[in-house]
């Protein structure tokens, strides 16, 4: 093996250039697609004069109530019957902070009902998500608003 016969010899070096190229391409793909994956659900939030920024730590979970009354924990649909069980499993037992965002067209009774279920699941701290009045997007003149 160590002898050179006819000019042929073993190359004992590893060529890492193709590996680095593939890893850089995967990194770029991940950097481009990651922000699109974390946008969440589209909800028309109510506005208020004083709003704090939503924390971005991993120990938070956002509950969303859409205009049609559907309930989501992060991006997963949850029925009202299984809401308390999922809250205990995903929020209370994992010691996460829960934030509630509801479309401004959702009836007040629905929001109160969901808040009651949150309280019944044993979650005492609840944040409510809203837009700041001065950050509200301007109406689109093409839509006739």
C-alpha positions, 0 to 999 in steps of 0.5 A: 500500500505504501509503495508507489507502483506506476505513479498511482498512490492513495490520497488520504485527504478529505475534500471538504469543499463540496460539504461546505458548499452544501451547508452554505446553501442549506443555511441560506435556504433556512435563513430565507424561509424561517421568517415565513414560518413564524408569522402566525395566523392572520387576525385583525387585532383591536387597537389601544393607546398603550401596548408592550412588545410581545416577548419572543422567548421560546417559553411563550404560546399564543392562543388565537381566536379567528373571526369565525370563532376557531381557536388555535394554540400557536398554529394548531387548531383546537376545539373548545371541548379539548381546549382545557386539556391542551392548555394543561399539557402545552402551557401549564405543565411546560410552564409557558406564558400564554398570550391571547389574540382575538379578531376584533369582530369576535363576540365579547362572549366568545372571548370571555368564554375562552378566558374562563376555560383558560382560568379553569385550566389553572393558568393565572397569567394571561397576556392580551395582544393588540395593536398600538393606535399609532402603528395601525396600517393606513386604509388601502385606497384601492379597496374603497376604504 
